[in-house]
Each structure stands twice: as structure tokens, then as C-alpha cells.
Amino acid sequence: MNKVKNNAYILLIFCTMFWGGNAVAGKYLAGSIPPVTISFMRLAISLLIILPILYPLFKREAPAARKNIKLLLILAITGVIGYNLFSYWAVNYTSAINSSLLNSTGPLLIFMLSYIVTGEKITKKFALSILLSLSGVMIVITRGSFERLVTFQFNAGDLIMLLAVTMWAVYSILLKSASHKMDIITIFGYSLLIGFALMIPGTLIELSVIPIEKLGSTEWIALLYLGIFPSIFSFLLWNRAIALIGPSRSSIFMNLTPVFAALIAFFVLGEVITVPQILGGILVFIGVFYSSIKKKEYTPENVLLRIK
């Protein structure tokens, strides 16, 4: 378990797999529940699960939380509220193809912000990894059709999705510095709690204008999935990975999300997986795998071992 906990790449694979399911569940719920309410309900489910577990931690870490309240507030607005809210809002106005393509710009945005905020340099290795992964994503979402790519047009939903990805990039950059000030579980718990409190007024206003159309057993299953896997597990796994290897190296794994989404849609919704999707998925995995390869360090001990 310790090996898994300290292996950022394994954590990120599971993290993006749960996000892939998030895309499928969010699209399914879009026709029945308005976007702010979806985000609020998933947060409510998450808090019901984690509050009994994290309550002692909340009490113990309260002084640290008060000291860093501004940072926690920004993390809650960008990562807990912003990214998910705008993602669920965007799918009401744009196609899955446009949404996936824009979501795949996340690594590029995180690299750019990392360079601007922290001065982190983009190495040739990671630039190539991003190029390979983005190429694979474009093949997956355009189904290998050049016509689909050249006819890509922006609409209101695309701009909303771009805002969602920007929110996640800001969250990821700030999370790295926050992890030096507080425990990663503390950050997660308090940002979730703050996000939930901030969403109460918006949810009440939305429901007064756009009521819930349907809330049956399948909708509850989708909401439970959203409240447990992408809301709890993905956040914890992503936060831990950021603390281990930083936002830039972690961001490349975001390109696995549409690949996992296609696989989950195949098994859950019965959608067909095409040859271009398979080829694109392979390219994404190659790019991610290449980014995770570590260069062997030639320490004096390693040199002696090679000589022996």
C-alpha cells in the first residue's frame, strides 16, 4: 500500500479513470438536473461520507485552516466549484467532441501557468509527451476524420468548458504551494466544506428557476458515483500526485480521461469503440508512459555497481 501511495503514476491512472466516469454520468444527468444542483448534490453526498471520518482532523487542523483561509477559499472556488460546475453547464450547450477537445488543453494551460507563476521550464521530454497525448486525443474525439477537425467551431458551451479547464489549471498550480503549508487531506476536506457552503445560495436560486425534471433510481446511482469516485477519490489521488511530482508532470495524465470515458461509455451505455478511437487511445497511453519514465541517476553507488 505504501508503494501505491507514493507512486504518483498509479494514483493518476485511477484518478483519470474516475474522471472518465464523471464525464459519462454528468452527460447522463444533464437532461434531468440543472448544473448547479448536480454539483451541489455531489458535494452533499461527498460530505455525508467524509465528515464522520474527517471531523477529528477538522478540529485538530482548525488553526492551520484559519491561517490559510484565503488559499482554501480560492481552491474551493476553482477546483471544487468552478471546474465541475462549468463542466456540467458546458455539456448543455456543446457537443461531447468539442467538450473533450477543450478539456484536453488542460496540460498545456497548467504548463503555461506553471511557467508564469513558478518559472518551471518545459523540457523536451514533456513537450513531446503532450504532443503525443494531444494527437491521440484528437484522433479519439474526431474519430480520425479530418473534416470534423477543420469544421470545429466555438460556441457558448465551448467557452464555458475553456473556463472550466482554466479553473482546474489554477487549482492545480495553487495546490502545490498549499501542500507545503497543510496536510493534503486537510486541504481536501476544508475546500470541500467551503465549496459546499458557497453553493447553497446558487442552488436555491437555480431550483427556483429550473426545477429537477427527473430523479429516479438511475439518477441516484449516477449522483452516488459522482459523489464518491470523482469527488472524493479523484481529488485525493490528484492532490497526492501533485504533492509528489508537481502539477506539470501530473497534468499529462489528464489526457487519459477521454480515453477512459470512451471505454466506460462502451461498457455502460453500449457505445461502439471505433478503430480511430483505439489508435488514439494507444497514442495517449504512449505519451503518458513516456512522460513517466525516469532517467536513471548515476550516483557514485550506481557507478560502482556498474563497474562490479
LINVEN-V64192 format. One record per residue. RES is the residue in one small letter. SS is DSSP state (2 for helix, 1 for strand, 0 for the rest). Layout:
# LINVEN-V64192
res=RES ss=SS
res=RES ss=SS
This chain:
# LINVEN-V64192
res=m ss=0
res=n ss=2
res=k ss=2
res=v ss=2
res=k ss=2
res=n ss=0
res=n ss=0
res=a ss=2
res=y ss=2
res=i ss=2
res=l ss=2
res=l ss=2
res=i ss=2
res=f ss=2
res=c ss=2
res=t ss=2
res=m ss=2
res=f ss=2
res=w ss=2
res=g ss=2
res=g ss=2
res=n ss=2
res=a ss=2
res=v ss=2
res=a ss=2
res=g ss=2
res=k ss=2
res=y ss=2
res=l ss=2
res=a ss=0
res=g ss=0
res=s ss=0
res=i ss=0
res=p ss=0
res=p ss=2
res=v ss=2
res=t ss=2
res=i ss=2
res=s ss=2
res=f ss=2
res=m ss=2
res=r ss=2
res=l ss=2
res=a ss=2
res=i ss=2
res=s ss=2
res=l ss=2
res=l ss=2
res=i ss=2
res=i ss=2
res=l ss=2
res=p ss=2
res=i ss=2
res=l ss=2
res=y ss=2
res=p ss=2
res=l ss=2
res=f ss=2
res=k ss=2
res=r ss=2
res=e ss=0
res=a ss=2
res=p ss=2
res=a ss=2
res=a ss=2
res=r ss=2
res=k ss=2
res=n ss=0
res=i ss=2
res=k ss=2
res=l ss=2
res=l ss=2
res=l ss=2
res=i ss=2
res=l ss=2
res=a ss=2
res=i ss=2
res=t ss=2
res=g ss=2
res=v ss=2
res=i ss=2
res=g ss=2
res=y ss=2
res=n ss=2
res=l ss=2
res=f ss=2
res=s ss=2
res=y ss=2
res=w ss=2
res=a ss=2
res=v ss=0
res=n ss=0
res=y ss=0
res=t ss=0
res=s ss=0
res=a ss=2
res=i ss=2
res=n ss=2
res=s ss=2
res=s ss=2
res=l ss=2
res=l ss=2
res=n ss=2
res=s ss=0
res=t ss=0
res=g ss=2
res=p ss=2
res=l ss=2
res=l ss=2
res=i ss=2
res=f ss=2
res=m ss=2
res=l ss=2
res=s ss=2
res=y ss=2
res=i ss=2
res=v ss=2
res=t ss=2
res=g ss=0
res=e ss=0
res=k ss=0
res=i ss=0
res=t ss=0
res=k ss=2
res=k ss=2
res=f ss=2
res=a ss=2
res=l ss=2
res=s ss=2
res=i ss=2
res=l ss=2
res=l ss=2
res=s ss=2
res=l ss=2
res=s ss=2
res=g ss=2
res=v ss=2
res=m ss=2
res=i ss=2
res=v ss=2
res=i ss=2
res=t ss=2
res=r ss=0
res=g ss=0
res=s ss=0
res=f ss=2
res=e ss=2
res=r ss=2
res=l ss=2
res=v ss=2
res=t ss=0
res=f ss=0
res=q ss=0
res=f ss=0
res=n ss=0
res=a ss=2
res=g ss=2
res=d ss=2
res=l ss=2
res=i ss=2
res=m ss=2
res=l ss=2
res=l ss=2
res=a ss=2
res=v ss=2
res=t ss=2
res=m ss=2
res=w ss=2
res=a ss=2
res=v ss=2
res=y ss=2
res=s ss=2
res=i ss=2
res=l ss=2
res=l ss=2
res=k ss=2
res=s ss=2
res=a ss=2
res=s ss=0
res=h ss=0
res=k ss=0
res=m ss=0
res=d ss=0
res=i ss=2
res=i ss=2
res=t ss=2
res=i ss=2
res=f ss=2
res=g ss=2
res=y ss=2
res=s ss=2
res=l ss=2
res=l ss=2
res=i ss=2
res=g ss=2
res=f ss=2
res=a ss=2
res=l ss=2
res=m ss=2
res=i ss=2
res=p ss=2
res=g ss=2
res=t ss=2
res=l ss=2
res=i ss=2
res=e ss=2
res=l ss=2
res=s ss=2
res=v ss=2
res=i ss=0
res=p ss=0
res=i ss=0
res=e ss=0
res=k ss=0
res=l ss=0
res=g ss=0
res=s ss=2
res=t ss=2
res=e ss=2
res=w ss=2
res=i ss=2
res=a ss=2
res=l ss=2
res=l ss=2
res=y ss=2
res=l ss=2
res=g ss=2
res=i ss=2
res=f ss=2
res=p ss=2
res=s ss=2
res=i ss=2
res=f ss=2
res=s ss=2
res=f ss=2
res=l ss=2
res=l ss=2
res=w ss=2
res=n ss=2
res=r ss=2
res=a ss=2
res=i ss=2
res=a ss=2
res=l ss=2
res=i ss=2
res=g ss=0
res=p ss=2
res=s ss=2
res=r ss=2
res=s ss=2
res=s ss=2
res=i ss=2
res=f ss=2
res=m ss=2
res=n ss=2
res=l ss=2
res=t ss=2
res=p ss=2
res=v ss=2
res=f ss=2
res=a ss=2
res=a ss=2
res=l ss=2
res=i ss=2
res=a ss=2
res=f ss=2
res=f ss=2
res=v ss=2
res=l ss=0
res=g ss=0
res=e ss=0
res=v ss=0
res=i ss=0
res=t ss=0
res=v ss=2
res=p ss=2
res=q ss=2
res=i ss=2
res=l ss=2
res=g ss=2
res=g ss=2
res=i ss=2
res=l ss=2
res=v ss=2
res=f ss=2
res=i ss=2
res=g ss=2
res=v ss=2
res=f ss=2
res=y ss=2
res=s ss=2
res=s ss=2
res=i ss=0
res=k ss=0
res=k ss=0
res=k ss=0
res=e ss=0
res=y ss=0
res=t ss=0
res=p ss=2
res=e ss=2
res=n ss=2
res=v ss=2
res=l ss=2
res=l ss=2
res=r ss=2
res=i ss=2
res=k ss=0
